[in-house]
Structures are given as structure tokens and as C-alpha cells.
């Protein structure tokens, strides 16, 4: 029951914030410093989600070894991204490395 109330509460808060911004529209203007700060939110949220999954995929402490396919794929993705600067190529290369490592090397 508590979990249901918590999820419903989060849904109400999320809806209220988004609906409020949609309804108010252009009548509310954020200062430039706040707008600049908000532009970093997607990057920080994605980083907060991805980094723990890469460094500790089984929630049993850090796995900084070559036997961690998430870490190997992340390093490959960083390298491909720095060299080619192509988003789709980075995704494809990281997935290829991950599945090759997971199925081939560790399989």
C-alpha cells in the first residue's frame, strides 16, 4: 500500500510540474543563469543512471575488471565517440562490443 501511495504521489507531483509549465507557458520567464543550469539536467541525470550500472552491474561493489562487459563496452563507446563523433556509430559499436564480450569472451 505504501509503495502505491508513493508512486501515485510522484505521478501527481510530476504531472503538476509539467502541467504548470505548460499552462503558464511564456508568462513565466526564467533568468538566463537558471536556464543555463537547467540545460545540464539531462546530461547529469543520464550520467547518474549509467555510471552505477557500468561500474557495479550486479550491485555487489565495483567491478573494475576486464570481465565486466558493461565497462568494456563503455570504454569502447567513449573511444569511438572521441574518434568519430557519430552518435549512431557509437551506439552500434558499444552494443557490438558488449554482446561480443558477453557471448564470446565470457560465454
N, C-alpha and C positions, 0 to 999 in steps of 0.2 A: 504494500500500500504506500509506504514512504517513497519508494522508487517511482511509482506512478505520479505521486504528487510533485516530486522533484522534476520529473520530465515535463509534466504539464506546466509547472512554474517557469521552467526555462523556455518553453514554447511561447508562453504568454509574454514574457519579457522580450524575447526576440521579435515577436510579432509587433509588440508595442513600439519598439525602437524603429523597426523598418517602416511601419505604417506611419509613425510620427514624421519621419523624414520624407516619406512620400507625400503626405498630406500638406506639410508645411512648404515643401519644395524650395523655391527660390526666395521665399520670405526670410529664410534663415541663412545668413552668410557666415561661414567660418573664417576666422582670421588666417592669414597666409601661413603662419607658423604651425597652427593646428592642422591645416590641410596638408602641409608638407609632412608632418608627423604621421598623419593617417595614411599617407601613401606607402609607408613602410610596414603597415599591418599585415598585408597578405604574405610578404616575404618572411616576416618573423613567425607568423602562425604556421606556415608550411615548414619552416626550419624546426620549430618546436615539435611538429608531428613526425618529421622524417628522421631527425638525428637520433632520438632514442631507439627507433625501430632499426636503424642501421648499426648502432653501436652495441645494442643489447637486444637482439631479436627474440630471445627466449626468456627475457625478464629475469635472468639469473646473473646479473653483473655484466661488466664489459667483456665483449668477445672480440678482442683486437688480434685476431689470428687470420691466417690465410684460409682457414676452414669456414669462415663466415662469408657466405655468398652475397649477403646484402652489402657488406663492407667492400668486398672486391668489386661488385657492380657499381657501388657509389664512387669508388676511386676511378674506375673506368669512365663513368659518366662525367666526372669532373675533368678528366684528361681530354675526353672527346669534346666537351663543351669549350674548354680553353683553346683547343687547337682549331676546331671548325666553326664554332659559334652558330650551330644549327640545332634548333630545339628538337625537331623530329629525329634527326640523326643521333642526337644524344640519347633520346628515349629508346630508340631501336637498339643502339649499341649497348646500353645498360641492361636492357631486357635480354639481349643475346648473351652477354657475359653472365648474367645472373642464372639463366636457365642452363647454359653450358656448364657453369661451375656447379650448380645444384645437381644436375642429372649426370654430367660426365665425370667431373673430378671427384665429387663426393659420393656419386651414385653407387 
